[in-house]
C-alpha cells in the first residue's frame, strides 16, 4: 500500500529549494556562522553551495536539519506576530486586519 504523503518532512523539496529558503531567512553571513563551510563564507552562491552539499553528506545533513529548525522558527515568529496584532487590536492601537486604514472602502 502506498502513502500519498510520506512522513519525511523534506519530501518534495530539492536541495536548491532548501538552500534558497535558508539564505532568504538567515542570509549568507548568518548561515556561514551557523554552518562553517567555505561555500557559505567565501564568495557564497547557491551554485557553489549545491555542488559542495551534493558531494558532502555530513554537510548536506546539517543543512537539511537547519531547514527543519528554520521552519519551526518561522512558525514561532508568525505566531508571535499574530499575538502582537491581536493585543494591539484589543487595545485599539490599530485597525483590525482586513479593514482599510483611514476610512471606509
N, C-alpha and C positions, 0 to 999 in steps of 0.2 A: 504494500500500500504506500503510495507516495503522498507527501505532505505539501500543501500549497505554499505554506510559509514555514521554512525551516527555522530552527531556534538560533541559528547563527546570526547575531546582530549585524554582521558585516556582509551578509548575503546580498548580492546585487550591487555592491559598491566596488568600484575599481580602485586600485591604489592611487591613481591620479585624483579621483574624487576625494579620497581621504586626505591626501596631501594638500590639495587646494582648500578644502574646508578648514584644515588646521592653520594654514597660512592666513586665511581670511579672519579667523577667530583670534589667533595669537600674534601673527606677524612673524617674519623670519627671525628677528632678533630674539624674541621670547622663545620661539621654537628651538633656536640654536642653544639657548641656555638650558632648556628642558631635556633635549637630547643632543649631547655633544658629539656631533659628527660633522665632518668637514663640509659636506654638501649643504648643511644648514647655516654654516658660519662664514664661509669664504665664497663670495660671489654666488649666493644661492639662487637656484632656479628650480622650477618644477621638473624640468627635463633631467637635470643632473641628479636631483633627489630620487627620481624614479629609477634611473639607471643604477644608482647605489643600492637603493632599498630592494630592488629585484634580485640583486646579487648577494645580499647580506641578510640572511634570515633573522638574526638576532635584532638587527636594527628595524626591519620591517615589523616584527612582532611588537617592538616597543612603540612604534608609530601607530600601529593598529590599536594598541592598548590606550595610547594617548587620545586617539579619536573617540573611543568609548567614554573616557573620562570627560572629554570636551562636551560630548552630548549631554552628560549629566550636569555639567557646569552651566551649559547654555539653558537647560531646562530650569535650573535653580535661579538663574538671572531673570528669566522670563517670569517665574513665579514671584520673585521679589518686586519686579516692575509692576505686575498686576496688583500686588498688595499695596504698593505705594500709591498707585492710581485710585484704588478703592478708598484708601484713607483720605486722600486729597478730595475726592468726590464727596465723601461724608462730611468733611469739614467745610465744604463749599469753596475750596481754593480754586477749583477749575470745573469746567462743564463736564458732565459725564461723557464717556466715549460715545461717538456717533452723533453728537449734537454739534452744530456749527458754532464756532466762537463768534460772538458779537451780534447775534440776531438770528432771525428765522431764515430758513432756506426757501 
